[in-house]
Amino acid sequence: MVSLQALRKDKNGLYLFSFIIFVYFGIMDIILYITLQKSVLNEKKNGSFSPFRPLTVKLLMTDPVDHYILSPVAEYFDEITQFSHVFYFITPNMISFSHVFIAIIAGKLIASDSLYNRRMGVLIYQFRCFLDAFDGVVYRAHVGAGHIYKSHRSSLGYLVDSVCDISGGTALCIGMAVYVCRYPPLKNQQDILPWTKPVENGTGNTKKNGHVSSWMAFWRTFSFGMLLAISAFSWDKTVERFSGVLQVPISDAQDKVHQTEALHLTSTWCIIWLWRIVDGQALMQMVLIAVFIDKIWEFLTFMLYVGWAVLIGMLILSEIQIRYLREKVRI
């Protein structure tokens, strides 16, 4: 009875926490939209940190957890402690390398059969995500870029950060793959969507003991890992292409007006907002939640059937919107 009551309290607490987070994200998105409609994209370095200024395409397309939680914590931590100035010898690349090792530790815990260990792995991986945000803060402080969120694709730091991000995501996926292969779900759990339930002909996908085969478990995780990587790459390229239209300096006054109008279009905001919830970082946060609530297999199955379709749809919509904006702005 005590265990049942404790479980109910845990669920109620989780529901309440989730509700508060979603309300917080919703309010912040509304403020962001209102701010965007009154602003133009710029690269001014003045002022203290704000999640709403200076606005850049990269900031607008950043996932909510990073935009409204991890980045503000990292920015304010640096402002309060002056970490980037006191420990000036610690480079952004050093921080990037460190969060790879933290991701490996988290991946090992996520591979455990203990739900407690897996939850600890999620928390440790969130610390890795914080460091991923913090290395950008330190980089901007060292080069004097203020609080401008912008990728410097020609720099060595961009390459190092990309490799470390890929390594961290790989460690997470390996941890999940080891877990689902060691402890595969029962046959009746392998598909959660009504229209995807298999025909029970005794072939291929399940073991004789009623559990999903290790191959099927590995394939689900591998598919999600590829989705994560392609989504992150596509997001980065989409940020670059939108920036080439909405953030590029324009001298002609009429074209500048058209650029501002293009930025304030409802369709532009919709595409940008959708990328905030389907980019690689957002998918990573989703799977971490799935691990925490012990729903890894259900999430992997859902993403196998839905995730790829959503990503392909986003790429098509983004291409259409970017071409329309280029014609409008005459770039």
CORJO-V169453 format. One line per field, one symbol per residue. phi: phi as a letter, one per 20 degrees, with the letter a starting at -180 (. if undefined). psi: psi as a letter, one per 20 degrees, with the letter a starting at -180 (. if undefined). burial: 1 if it has 9 or more other C-alpha atoms within 8 Angstrom, else 0. A space follows every 50 residues. Layout:
phi->???
psi->???
burial->???
//
This chain:
phi->.ffffffffffffffffffffffffffffffffffffdccfbcfefnffb fdbffcffffeffgfffdcffgffffffffelgfefdffeegffffffff ffffffffffffeeffffffffffffffffffffffffffffememdeeb edfeefgfffffffffffffffffgfffffffcfffgfdfcdegedfffe dmdmecefendfffffffffffffffffffffffffffgfffffdedffc effffffffffffeffffffffffffdcfgffffffffffffemcfffff ffffedgfffffffffffffffffffffemd
psi->gghgghghgggghgggggggghggggghhgggggggijrqprlpiqrrqq ijqqprggghjqqhgggifgggggghghggikghgglhiorhhghghhig hhhggghghhiqiphghhhhhgghhhhghghhhhhhggghhhikjckoop pniiqhhggghgghgggghggghgghggghhhmqrqhjihpiphjjpqpm jkqfiqrhjjqqqhggggggggghghggghgggggghhggghhigiippp hpgghhghggghhjqhhggggghhhhjjrghghghghhggghjllggggh gghghhggggggghgghggggghghghgil.
burial->00000000000000000000000010010001101100001000100010 00011111111111111111110111110001110001001110111011 01111111111100101111110110011111111111111100101100 00000001111001111111111111111110011110111100000000 00000100001111011101111110111111111001101110111000 00001101110111000110111111111111111011111100111111 1111001100100110110011001101100
//
